[in-house]
């Protein structure tokens, strides 16, 4: 992976029979091959890999030179869609993305994929990285014009048949006339010239000793690395292996997998700064091949007239998304969408079609407006993934007279403005925390209540802008929190400062509508017991988006509230539901003050619909499965639309009757 790209064959986290990491060396072993775990590549590509191979995989000059070679060999154009398999920490992906190419990466190593995402974010590159197995690629057929496997990332599996499976998967995801580039070690050279033993300093604190031998059939090179920290001693003793292919064997393998026009483009030599033991990266072969095939037929299911036709509308996964940690749809997003699709497949009586391309969504919806169809509006990212344009989707559907689930554009506009919702709630006698509003031009202000306080962007959702730094205990931290929000969101945006309530953190979920039928799900509270006690109790951006944060350990549990408090909160929620015209499904966030008095924080129309979101957790506490929850939302929308039609028909009928009576004619 550049995870698969081990210079000296690869890295493994230890590979004894049990594959468990060790803290000391095994000492002399009679057969290296006996200690290679069949799936050594699952564990080896980690921080140590980036350290021991840094002279190659972290050298930007080497990466740039290699990128130049690959662009020239493949004759890449900015229009090509490129997939880099076994991309590691994304060194080639990021280099090509910086040059304007449309590229994404996949690797088996979670550590390296997270590293790649962090680097992409740091360099402000909107690049998608996914974790996956190259033997079963998570992409549809005919998706990419180019696939690359670089940095000696081929031949890691124990069985040669798995290498064939990898090539068949690459063949499948390539378009007709698509191109493949393999950058692999020269097996013939390495069989004759591998170093049986070596050692080298990798930095001022670590050195690595290596042993190598050929496997029993001489088809694989077995390697062992003993990595030593001068202060801690041996920190890894790991074994790995790579299959050796010569040029003729590569050509045969590619042709057997269905590729045409297989071509060897000469050899690539690696010139690293250390230039001590380059192992498998010392001398490599560059091979290209082409796909000649027909476009894969699109499978269509026979339509059943008795089924209801629904179109599911999402955010656009091919566009940047400013609310996501890496500003692009990542593995978690695609897994969430897959979970939704899987749940919808279990519902009987429905046909579902999915729309995600926002470049054509208006034209696509115009075509749909001519047919009897209902939209399941799950585009909470907003039109073009702009959260301030979430209301544009229902507005567009209303203009096209297409019925849809969820709240209208007017409701979304109201609830996007936290201060406006506070004002409406206060007008209705619903309690809210003390707060004051900071206009963009304000540079001085007085705090009309005592600390602690929480600082929020007045506009926004998904807890964007709310972190542990948002909770402040003094004026200096308050000014700092305001500055952070202004720098992140812009100085022209207003800010809301609220008293920070220290009681239970609550959420209320409602599915349905008050004028048809509705279900109030069990109220949940946030369990902060695993969050370090010195951190403020706030369920913000870190809890929702950053797995490494201590806030990610927050759990939602059924709330333990006095009956009177629970009843009061529920009654207030239903009043707000009607006043703000929230429809079909809604979540409202509350918090108790130190004396146990409830205060409304936010109203969330069209709340998160994902399988592990707050609404799904509440449903689970009520014994409602994820699929059942989705069906309840669908039914709520259908019942509401039907009730509206009946009401409109009744009004038309009564209006005509009144006109007839006024004219003195029998009715």
Protein Blocks (a to p, Z undefined) as FASTA:
>chain_A
ZZlmcfklpadfbdcfkopacfbdebjafblklmmcfklmlmmmcfklmmmmmmmmmmmk
lmmmmmmmmmmmnopafkbccddehklnolmmmmmmmnopacddddfblklmmmmmmmmm
mnopacddddddfklccbdehkbfbdcdehhighkafblklmmmmmmmmmmmpcehiacd
dddddfklmmmmccfbdcddfbfkbccdddddddfkopaccdddddddfklopabdcddd
dddddfklmmmmmmmnopahiacebjaddddfklmanojmmpccdddddddddddddddd
dddfkbccdddddddfkbccfkbmnlpacfklmmmmmmmmmmmmmpghiacdddfblklm
mmmmmmmmmpccddddfblnoghhiaklmmmmmmmmmmnopacedjdfklmmmmmmmklm
mmmmmmnopacdddddddfklcbdcdfbdcddddddfbdcehioiafklpccbfklmmmm
mmmmmmmnopkbccddddddfbdcdddddedjfklcccddddddddfklgcfkbccdddf
klmmmmkbmklmpccddddddfklmmmmmmmmmmmmmmnopghiacddddddfkopacdf
bdcehiafbfklmklmmmmmnopafklmmmmmmmmmmmmmmmmmmmmmmmmmmmmmmmmm
mnopaZZ
